Amino acid sequence: MTLPSISTRLAAGIIVLSCAGTAFAGQDSTASNRGSALYINYCGSCHGPQAKGDGPMAAALTKKPSDLTAIAKRNGGKFPPDIVFRTVDGRNPVLGHGGQEMPVWGNAFLREGGATPEAVRARIEALVSYLESIQQKP
């Protein structure tokens, strides 16, 4: 992939995400709203505004990002919050990406603005809670 192609995809991703703030409207809890905002800011460019794995940066990745609305479906109908938490914070590396393409958000959140480990945990918990709230219905 050429640099102009990557730049074009990045620009498209920024435009999509700037318009996607209401992509998951109807969430009524504060934690879910916070999780939704975290999702849009940190996950949406790869996983897409509807969390289907079709974000504007997906084509630039070695492996297509997962459909995050099907986590429970892939786990026998149960959403595994502990596994999702460890995946987001980096303790469960995402294999098969041809490298560590998915950022380790626990480290990224910790570097932001002198955040405490407790604040990082709260952010990841909000994101996990949000992902649980958007799971496909059986």
N, C-alpha and C positions, 0 to 999 in steps of 0.2 A: 504494500500500500504506500502510495506516495505521500509526501508531506502535505501538498495542497489538499489531497483527499482527506487526510486526517483532520486538517484544519477546517475543512468544510463540514465534516461530521461533528466536530467539536462545536462549531458555531451553531449548527442545527440543534445539537443537544442543549445548548444554552437557551436557545429560543424556545424549544419545547418545554424545558423545565421552568422557564420564567412564566409560561402560560399554564403550567400544570398545578398551580397552587390549589385549585379547587377540584382537582381530579378525583379526589375521594371525599367530596362534600357529603354531608349527612352524618359524619362521625360526631357524636355529641359529647364525648368525655374529653376533659382537658388532656389527660395522658395520651389518648388516641390522637388528638390534634397535634400534640407535641411529636408523637411518633410519626404522624403523617408528614409533618414538616421535615423531620430528620430523614425520612425516606426520600422525599423529593430532593433534598439537598445532597444526600450522600449516595443514594442507591439508584435513583431514577434514570440517570444518564446511561447506565448499563441495563438495568432490569426493566426500564420503561415506565411511563406515567401510570399505567394500569398494572404494573408488577408482573407482566406476562413474559419478560425476558427479551423484549424487543425495543430496548432503548436505542437512542441514536448512536451510541458508541458500541453497541453489540456487534456490529459487523467488523469492527476493528479488533475484536478479541479472538483468541485462538479457539475457545469453546464458547458456544452460545450461553448467555446467562440463564439461570434457572427461572422458571415460572414460579414466582414466590407466592402466588395464590393457590398453588397445588402442594404446598409443604405437607399439610395434613393428609392429603390424598396419597402422597408418596410414602407416608408413614402409617399405613393401615387405618386411616381415618382420624388419627389423633395428632394434634399439633404438639411437637416436642419442644417446649420453650427452653429447656436447658441446653439442648443440642443447638438450637438456633442462636442462643446467647453465646455459646462457645464458638460458633462459626463467625459471628460478627466480631467478637473480641479477639479472634485469632488463635484460640486454643485448638480448634478443629479446622485445620487448613483445608481449603477447597482444592481437592485433587483433580488432576486432569486438565488443568488450565494451561499447561505448557509453561509453568512458572507460577509465581504468586501474583496473578493478575488482580484478584479481588483484594482490595486494601484491607489491612487489619485495622478496623475502626476503633478498637480499644486504644491502640497506640495513637491514632490520629486524634481522637477525642481528648486524650490525656495531654497532648502537646498544645491544644487550643487554650489560650488564655489562662494558663496556670490552673487548669481544672484539677480537682481532687479525685482520687480513686472513687469516692462515693458519688461524685457528680457524673463521672464516666459511667459507672454502673447504672445510675438513674437514666441516663440517656439511652444506653443499650436496652434497658428494661422497657422504656417507652417505645423504642423501635420494635422490639420483640412483641410487645402487646399489640402494637398496630398491625404487624404482620399476621398475628393470630386473628385479628378482627377482619381481615380481608380474605380469609380462606374460602375457597369454593365450597358451596353447600352441596352435600351429597344428593 
